[in-house]
Amino acid sequence: MGHATRRRHTAAFKAEAVRVMHERLTTGLTLQRVSEELDVGPDLLRTWAKQVAGAPAGTPPDEMFPGGGRRRHFAPVETLAPPPGTESPEAELRRLRRENERLRLEREFLKKGSSRNLGTAA
């Protein structure tokens, strides 16, 4: 009997898995079912989702999941958003809509997770 080899996932796969997870959770599937579809453990999906949630919007997958014991390096928060008044109204609206969508998905994900931990239905 041989030992199972440890699977390695690319940063792009992890980012896509988190995107699919959020999409499927909003349609009412459970995290367990999503993890079975993706053939990845639910705890691993949760870990990846936390890493994505902790990264600024627009961060490439390779920076979210550097791997090999390397630390993630993000630009300081104050440099991410342009100073007020320098962004066109259309660009600001697009940026705020993206941020709103990301926050909505995170909130739904957390609500479903907390209700599952409490033993109640969402």
C-alpha positions in Angstrom: 0.0 0.0 0.0 1.4 3.3 -1.1 0.9 6.7 0.4 -1.3 9.2 -1.4 0.6 12.0 -2.9 -0.2 15.5 -1.9 -2.1 17.4 -4.6 -0.9 20.8 -5.6 -3.3 23.4 -6.9 -2.3 26.4 -9.0 -3.1 29.9 -7.8 -5.5 30.3 -10.8 -7.4 27.2 -9.8 -7.7 28.4 -6.2 -9.1 31.7 -7.3 -11.5 30.1 -9.7 -12.6 27.6 -7.1 -13.4 30.4 -4.7 -15.4 32.2 -7.4 -17.3 29.1 -8.2 -17.9 28.4 -4.5 -19.4 31.9 -4.0 -21.5 31.5 -7.1 -22.9 28.1 -6.1 -23.5 29.1 -2.5 -25.7 32.0 -3.7 -27.8 29.5 -5.6 -28.5 27.5 -2.4 -26.0 24.7 -2.6 -24.1 23.7 0.6 -20.4 24.1 1.0 -20.1 20.3 1.3 -21.8 19.8 -2.1 -19.6 22.5 -3.7 -16.5 20.9 -2.3 -17.5 17.6 -3.7 -18.1 19.1 -7.2 -14.7 20.7 -7.1 -13.0 17.6 -5.5 -11.5 19.9 -2.8 -12.1 19.7 1.0 -14.6 22.2 2.4 -12.0 23.4 5.0 -9.5 24.1 2.1 -12.2 26.1 0.3 -12.8 28.1 3.4 -9.1 28.8 3.8 -8.8 29.9 0.1 -11.9 32.1 0.5 -10.4 33.9 3.5 -7.2 34.5 1.5 -9.2 36.0 -1.4 -11.3 38.1 0.9 -8.2 39.5 2.6 -6.7 40.6 -0.8 -7.6 43.9 -2.4 -9.9 43.8 -5.4 -8.1 43.2 -8.6 -5.2 41.3 -7.0 -3.8 38.6 -9.3 -4.1 35.0 -8.1 -0.3 34.6 -7.9 -0.2 37.4 -5.4 -3.1 36.0 -3.4 -1.6 32.5 -3.2 2.2 32.9 -3.5 3.0 29.4 -2.3 6.3 27.9 -1.4 6.4 29.6 2.0 6.4 33.1 0.5 4.4 35.8 2.2 1.7 37.8 0.4 2.6 41.4 -0.3 -0.2 43.9 -0.9 0.1 47.6 -1.5 -0.9 49.7 1.5 -4.6 50.3 1.6 -4.2 54.1 1.2 -2.5 53.6 -2.2 -5.3 51.4 -3.6 -8.0 54.0 -3.9 -7.3 57.2 -5.8 -7.6 60.4 -3.9 -11.1 61.9 -3.9 -11.9 64.0 -6.9 -9.2 62.4 -9.2 -11.4 59.6 -10.4 -14.1 60.1 -13.0 -17.7 59.6 -11.8 -18.1 56.6 -14.1 -14.9 55.0 -12.9 -15.8 55.6 -9.3 -19.3 54.1 -9.8 -17.7 51.0 -11.5 -15.2 50.6 -8.6 -17.9 51.0 -5.9 -20.2 48.5 -7.7 -17.4 46.0 -7.8 -16.6 46.6 -4.1 -20.3 46.4 -3.2 -20.7 43.0 -5.1 -17.6 41.6 -3.4 -18.9 42.7 0.1 -22.4 41.3 -0.7 -20.9 37.9 -1.6 -18.7 37.9 1.5 -21.7 38.7 3.7 -23.8 36.0 2.2 -21.0 33.5 2.6 -20.5 34.4 6.2 -24.3 34.3 6.9 -24.5 30.8 5.5 -21.5 29.7 7.4 -22.7 31.1 10.7 -26.2 29.7 10.4 -24.7 26.3 9.6 -22.6 26.5 12.7 -25.6 27.4 14.8 -27.6 24.5 13.5 -30.3 26.7 12.0 -31.4 27.0 8.4 -30.4 30.1 6.4 
